[in-house]
Amino acid sequence: MDWTDFFKKNASTKTALSAFPMGRVHAINPGKPLAGPVIYWMSRDQRVDDHWGLLYSQKLALEARQPLAVVYCLAPRFLDATFRSYRFLLEGLCGLSSRFQELGIPFFVLSGEPANCLPRFAFTVRAGCLVADFDPLKIKQQWIASISHQVRVPFFEVDSHNIVPCRKTSGKQESSARTIRPKILNQLRAYLTEYPLLERHPYRWTGPRPQINRPELENSLAVDRNVIFETPFEPGQESGKAGLEKFITERLKRYDQQAPDPLAGACSDLSPYLHFGQISVQRVAIETLKAKTPPAAKTAFLEELIIRRELADNFCFYNSHYDALDGAPQWALRSLQKHCKDKRPYLYPPEQFERARTHDPLWNAAQLQMARTGKMHGYMRMYWAKKILEWSEDPRQAVHCAIHLNDRYELDGRDPNGYAGILWAIAGLHDRPWPERPVFGQIRYMNDAGCARKFDVKAYIKKYG
């Protein structure tokens, strides 16, 4: 793929709302919208701008001459998310209210499990149609299945998160970036376009008035509030846009050379905004392609942003064991089983990992960076997870521990990227067999000497440890 010329030829083309890319839409309960408002259930993509799900909802509402409303259902708990992640989420949601008001679209944040509160809301307002975000995680797919059995109106799912919709990329789990890359690139020209503009909605909402009671919503949460909220990331759609602009103008040009160095400041730092959908992956790709930046830097970044990210969605959608050792490829499971009883150089229980009390100051610094700021540098995540494998009683416990810590402390935890990354590091997902060694078997090995060749380890320990 020639990324240099790609945007000039394709990405500058606007898509008219009337010519919506229907490959993004999956009919859960098919049919034409009935009389009644169209309800867009916001979940994975929490923004107003650059949003295919919201645009499709407006398209349906305009065609049916009906009002449009947006609903977010705030589950009291979600996997291992703590109050830090929920606070980031809530501040981002509250920042959308004024934008929706300007557009004549009521925005509701409801407290409760989506499978309960969304059907109840749809029945109360006599909805004529529902639209949801695509999300490959099991819990989200279970919510959608439950809601689809409770409502008697057309129900659609729109993939706003991937540039090439996950279902369109492949109908099966892909084994590696090598196999999925041509499938994405072959369809990228059809999907990587500019967005239509969301219009002020002309059909007036006559249902209940939206009110977002932030203290009441926070009190409804049944999550751990002990994780500190000191993070360098300001939540919200506008902060995501500002972060993208800063990355494009200041750091993108260094990405291919310095991204592996956790002290170089060359990474995008966009993962919290991408995880919560406060900024669109497609917008990030468009602005990257437009930037006057060396092609090598663009290529390196777009490989991570598009190919690797969409590979993770593919894995989670087609493999229900994405959050356990059983999700690993068979060659890796056999190799890890063969070395399961190997003597470990150190053994730590999960509680000791969480408190960053290992013998290794570099590992401890990485854990503390994540616990204190809500984000660990990508290169260090690989080292961090591989050492959990090396210092745990068995690979199954290592995967469980790494996922728990990642989902608890990372702002971008509970995400396909996290699950795929952990299984890559611990269990060879999307990788190949390497020379055999104790404990790791044929899983790719990393150590602190390799880190020292990449960056100033002592400076990293001093900064975070």
C-alpha positions in Angstrom: 0.0 0.0 0.0 1.4 3.4 -1.0 0.2 5.5 2.0 1.8 8.6 0.6 -0.7 9.0 -2.3 -3.6 7.3 -0.7 -5.4 10.3 0.8 -5.0 12.4 -2.4 -6.9 9.8 -4.4 -9.5 8.6 -1.9 -9.8 9.9 1.6 -10.7 13.4 0.6 -14.0 12.2 -1.0 -17.0 13.0 1.1 -19.8 10.4 1.5 -23.2 11.9 1.2 -25.6 10.8 3.9 -28.0 9.5 1.1 -25.1 7.2 -0.1 -24.3 5.9 3.4 -21.7 3.0 3.3 -24.2 0.2 4.0 -21.4 -2.3 4.5 -21.1 -0.9 8.0 -24.7 -1.9 8.9 -25.7 -5.3 10.3 -29.4 -6.0 10.7 -30.2 -7.6 14.1 -34.0 -7.2 13.8 -34.4 -6.3 10.1 -37.2 -4.1 8.7 -38.1 -0.5 8.0 -38.4 1.9 10.9 -41.9 2.0 12.4 -43.8 5.1 13.4 -41.9 6.5 16.4 -38.5 8.0 17.2 -35.2 6.5 16.2 -33.1 5.7 19.2 -29.3 5.5 18.9 -27.8 3.5 21.8 -24.3 5.0 22.3 -21.9 2.6 23.8 -18.4 2.0 22.3 -18.3 5.3 20.3 -18.8 8.2 22.7 -18.7 11.3 20.5 -20.8 13.5 18.3 -18.4 14.1 15.4 -17.2 11.6 12.8 -19.7 9.0 13.9 -21.2 6.5 11.4 -23.6 5.0 13.9 -25.0 8.4 14.7 -25.1 9.4 11.1 -27.0 6.2 10.2 -29.5 6.8 13.0 -30.2 10.3 11.6 -30.5 8.9 8.1 -33.2 6.5 9.3 -35.0 9.2 11.2 -35.0 11.7 8.3 -36.3 9.1 5.9 -39.1 8.2 8.4 -39.7 11.8 9.3 -39.2 11.0 13.0 -37.4 12.5 16.0 -33.9 11.2 16.9 -32.6 10.6 20.4 -29.3 9.3 21.8 -29.2 7.1 24.9 -26.2 5.9 26.9 -26.8 3.2 29.5 -24.4 3.4 32.5 -23.9 -0.1 33.8 -23.1 -0.1 37.6 -20.1 -2.2 36.9 -18.1 -3.3 33.8 -15.5 -6.1 34.0 -12.6 -4.8 36.1 -13.1 -1.1 35.5 -12.6 1.1 38.5 -13.9 4.6 39.3 -11.0 6.1 37.5 -12.2 4.7 34.1 -15.8 5.5 34.9 -14.9 9.1 35.8 -13.1 9.5 32.5 -16.1 8.1 30.7 -18.7 10.3 32.6 -16.7 13.5 32.0 -16.6 12.7 28.3 -20.3 12.0 28.2 -21.2 15.2 30.0 -19.2 17.2 27.6 -21.4 16.0 24.7 -24.7 17.5 26.1 -24.4 21.0 24.7 -23.4 19.7 21.2 -26.5 17.4 21.1 -28.7 20.3 22.3 -27.4 22.5 19.4 -28.3 19.7 17.0 -31.9 19.3 18.4 -31.1 15.8 19.5 -32.0 14.9 23.1 -29.2 13.0 24.9 -30.0 10.7 27.8 -27.6 9.0 30.3 -29.6 6.3 32.0 -28.4 4.3 35.1 -28.6 0.6 34.8 -27.7 -2.5 32.8 -28.3 -1.8 29.1 -30.3 -5.0 28.7 -32.8 -3.7 31.3 -32.9 0.1 30.9 -32.8 0.4 27.1 -35.8 -1.8 26.3 -37.7 0.0 29.0 -36.8 3.4 27.6 -37.7 2.3 24.0 -41.1 1.1 25.2 -41.7 4.3 27.2 -41.0 6.6 24.2 -42.7 4.2 21.7 -39.5 3.9 19.6 -39.8 3.0 16.0 -36.2 1.8 15.5 -33.0 1.1 17.5 -29.3 1.5 16.4 -26.3 0.2 18.3 -22.5 0.3 18.1 -20.6 -2.7 17.0 -18.4 -4.2 19.7 -16.7 -7.6 19.5 -16.6 -8.1 23.3 -18.8 -10.9 24.7 -20.6 -8.8 27.2 -21.6 -6.3 24.6 -22.8 -9.0 22.2 -24.8 -10.5 25.0 -26.5 -7.1 25.7 -27.4 -6.8 22.1 -28.8 -10.3 21.9 -30.9 -9.7 25.0 -32.3 -6.4 23.8 -33.1 -7.8 20.4 -35.4 -10.4 22.0 -37.1 -7.8 24.1 -37.9 -5.2 21.4 -40.3 -5.6 18.5 -38.9 -2.9 16.3 -36.1 -2.9 13.7 -32.7 -3.0 15.3 -29.4 -2.3 13.6 -25.7 -2.5 14.5 -23.2 -0.1 12.9 -19.4 -0.5 13.0 -18.2 3.0 13.7 -15.0 1.9 15.4 -13.1 0.1 12.5 -12.3 1.7 9.2 -13.1 -1.5 7.4 -16.1 -3.1 9.2 -15.0 -6.2 11.1 -17.6 -8.4 9.5 -16.6 -7.2 6.0 -12.8 -7.7 6.6 -13.1 -11.4 7.2 -15.6 -14.1 8.1 -13.2 -16.0 10.3 -10.4 -15.5 12.8 -7.2 -14.4 11.1 -3.9 -15.9 12.2 -1.7 -12.9 11.9 -1.2 -9.4 10.6 0.2 -11.0 7.4 -3.1 -12.7 6.6 -5.5 -9.8 7.5 -3.4 -7.0 6.0 -4.4 -7.6 2.3 -8.0 -8.1 3.3 -8.1 -4.7 4.9 -6.1 -2.9 2.2 -8.2 -4.4 -0.5 -11.3 -2.7 1.0 -9.7 0.4 2.5 -10.5 2.6 -0.6 -14.2 1.9 -0.2 -14.4 2.8 3.5 -11.7 5.4 4.2 -13.6 8.5 3.2 -14.5 11.8 4.7 -17.6 11.9 6.9 -20.9 13.6 6.0 -22.0 16.3 8.4 -24.5 15.6 11.1 -27.4 18.0 10.5 -29.5 19.9 13.0 -32.4 17.4 13.3 -35.6 18.9 11.9 -38.2 16.7 13.7 -38.9 17.8 17.3 -38.6 15.5 20.2 -41.8 15.4 22.3 -40.8 12.8 24.8 -39.3 13.1 28.3 -36.6 15.9 28.8 -33.1 14.6 29.2 -31.4 15.4 32.5 -27.9 14.2 33.4 -27.5 14.1 37.1 -23.8 13.5 37.5 -23.7 12.9 41.3 -26.6 10.5 41.1 -25.0 8.6 38.3 -21.7 8.3 40.2 -23.6 7.1 43.3 -25.2 4.3 41.3 -21.8 2.7 40.5 -20.7 -0.4 42.3 -17.0 -0.2 41.4 -13.7 0.1 43.3 -13.0 3.8 44.1 -9.5 3.2 45.5 -7.6 3.7 42.2 -6.4 7.3 42.1 -7.6 9.6 39.2 -4.3 11.4 38.8 -3.8 11.0 35.0 -2.3 13.3 32.4 -5.2 12.7 30.0 -8.1 15.1 29.9 -11.3 13.3 29.0 -13.7 14.2 26.2 -14.1 14.6 22.5 -12.4 18.0 22.3 -9.4 16.8 24.3 -9.1 13.9 21.9 -9.1 16.3 18.9 -6.4 18.5 20.6 -4.3 15.4 21.4 -4.5 14.3 17.7 -3.4 17.7 16.5 -0.5 17.8 18.9 0.7 14.4 17.9 0.4 15.2 14.1 2.3 18.5 14.4 4.9 17.5 17.0 5.6 13.8 17.2 4.4 11.9 14.2 7.5 12.7 12.2 9.6 10.7 14.9 7.2 7.8 15.2 9.0 5.2 13.1 12.4 5.9 14.8 11.4 6.6 18.4 8.1 5.0 19.2 9.7 2.0 21.0 11.5 4.3 23.4 9.1 5.0 26.4 11.1 8.1 27.2 11.2 9.7 23.7 7.6 11.0 23.8 7.0 9.9 20.2 3.8 7.9 20.7 0.4 9.2 19.9 -1.1 8.9 23.5 -4.5 8.6 21.8 -5.4 5.1 23.1 -7.7 6.3 26.0 -9.6 8.5 23.5 -9.8 5.7 20.9 -10.9 3.2 23.5 -13.8 5.3 24.7 -14.6 6.3 21.1 -14.1 10.0 22.1 -12.2 10.3 18.8 -12.6 8.3 15.6 -9.9 6.0 14.3 -10.9 7.0 10.8 -10.4 10.7 11.6 -6.9 9.9 13.0 -6.1 8.0 9.8 -7.3 10.8 7.6 -5.3 13.5 9.4 -2.2 11.3 9.4 -2.5 10.8 5.7 -2.9 14.5 5.1 0.1 15.4 7.3 3.3 16.7 5.7 5.4 14.0 7.4 8.0 11.4 6.1 6.2 8.4 4.6 8.1 6.0 6.8 6.6 7.6 9.9 3.1 7.5 8.5 3.5 3.8 7.5 4.7 2.8 10.9 1.9 4.5 12.7 -0.9 3.4 10.3 0.2 -0.2 10.6 -0.5 0.0 14.3 -3.6 2.2 14.0 -5.4 0.2 11.3 -3.9 -3.2 10.7 -3.0 -4.2 14.3 -6.1 -2.6 15.8 -8.5 -4.2 13.4 -6.7 -7.6 13.8 -7.5 -7.4 17.6 -11.2 -6.8 16.8 -11.2 -9.7 14.4 -9.7 -11.9 17.2 -12.2 -11.0 19.8 -15.2 -11.2 17.5 -14.3 -14.7 16.2 -12.7 -16.3 19.3 -14.9 -16.4 22.5 -11.8 -17.3 24.6 -10.1 -14.0 23.9 -9.7 -13.3 27.6 -8.2 -16.6 28.6 -5.3 -18.9 27.8 -7.6 -21.1 25.7 -7.7 -18.3 23.1 -4.1 -19.0 22.1 -3.0 -20.9 19.0 -2.6 -24.6 19.4 1.2 -24.6 18.8 1.6 -22.2 21.7 -0.7 -24.1 24.0 1.3 -27.3 23.4 4.6 -25.6 23.9 3.5 -23.8 27.2 2.0 -27.1 28.5 5.3 -28.9 27.8 7.1 -26.3 29.9 4.4 -25.8 32.5 6.4 -27.5 35.3 9.7 -25.8 34.5 11.4 -24.2 37.5 10.6 -20.4 37.5 13.5 -18.1 38.6 11.0 -16.2 40.8 7.4 -16.8 41.8 5.0 -14.0 42.8 1.3 -14.1 43.7 -1.0 -11.7 41.8 -1.2 -9.4 44.9 2.6 -8.9 44.8 2.5 -8.0 41.1 -0.2 -5.5 41.7 1.8 -3.8 44.4 4.9 -3.6 42.2 6.9 -5.7 44.6 9.1 -7.9 42.4 12.9 -8.1 42.4 13.0 -6.2 39.0 13.0 -2.4 39.3 12.2 -2.0 35.6 9.1 -4.2 35.9 8.0 -2.4 39.0 8.4 1.0 37.3 6.2 -0.2 34.4 3.5 -1.4 36.8 3.6 1.9 38.8 3.4 4.0 35.6 0.2 2.1 34.7 -1.2 2.3 38.3 -0.5 6.0 38.7 -1.2 7.5 35.2 -3.7 5.0 33.6 -1.4 4.2 30.7 1.8 2.1 30.2 4.0 2.6 27.2 3.3 0.0 24.5 6.8 -1.5 24.5 6.8 -1.8 28.2 3.4 -3.6 28.1 5.1 -6.4 26.2 8.0 -6.7 28.7 5.5 -6.4 31.6 3.3 -9.3 30.4 6.1 -11.6 29.4 7.6 -11.3 32.9 4.3 -12.1 34.5 4.4 -15.4 32.5 8.0 -16.0 33.6 7.2 -15.4 37.3 3.8 -17.0 37.7 3.0 -20.6 38.6 1.5 -21.4 35.2 0.5 -19.7 32.0 -3.2 -19.7 32.8 -2.7 -17.8 36.0 -0.3 -15.4 34.1 -3.0 -14.5 31.5 -5.6 -14.1 34.2 -3.3 -11.8 36.3 -2.2 -9.7 33.3 -5.8 -9.2 32.1 -7.0 -8.2 35.6 -4.2 -5.6 36.1 -4.6 -4.2 32.6 -8.4 -3.9 32.9 -8.2 -2.5 36.4 -5.6 0.2 35.8 -5.4 1.1 32.1 -7.7 3.7 30.9 -7.8 1.8 27.6 -8.3 -1.6 29.4 -11.3 -3.9 28.7 -10.4 -3.5 25.0 -9.7 -5.9 22.1 -6.2 -4.4 21.8 -5.5 -5.3 25.4 -6.7 -8.9 25.2 -4.9 -9.5 21.9 -1.7 -7.9 23.2 -1.6 -10.0 26.4 -2.2 -13.2 24.5 0.5 -12.1 22.0 3.0 -11.6 24.8 2.2 -14.6 26.9 0.8 -17.2 24.5 2.0 -16.5 21.0 -1.2 -15.1 19.4 -0.6 -13.6 16.0 3.1 -14.6 16.3 5.2 -17.6 15.2 7.2 -20.2 17.1 10.6 -19.1 18.3 13.7 -21.1 19.5 12.7 -23.1 22.6 13.8 -22.1 26.1 12.7 -22.9 29.7 9.3 -21.6 30.9 8.6 -19.7 27.6 8.8 -22.8 25.4 8.5 -21.4 21.8 7.0 -18.1 22.9 9.0 -15.0 22.0 11.3 -14.0 24.8 12.2 -10.6 26.2 14.5 -9.5 29.0 15.8 -6.3 30.5 19.0 -6.4 28.4 16.9 -6.1 25.3 15.1 -3.1 26.9 18.5 -1.5 27.7 19.4 -1.6 24.0 16.2 0.3 23.2 16.2 3.0 25.8 17.7 4.4 29.0 16.4 1.9 31.5 17.8 3.7 34.5 16.1 7.0 33.5 12.8 5.1 33.1 13.1 3.6 36.6 13.9 6.9 38.0 10.9 8.6 36.3 8.3 6.0 37.3 9.8 3.8 40.0 
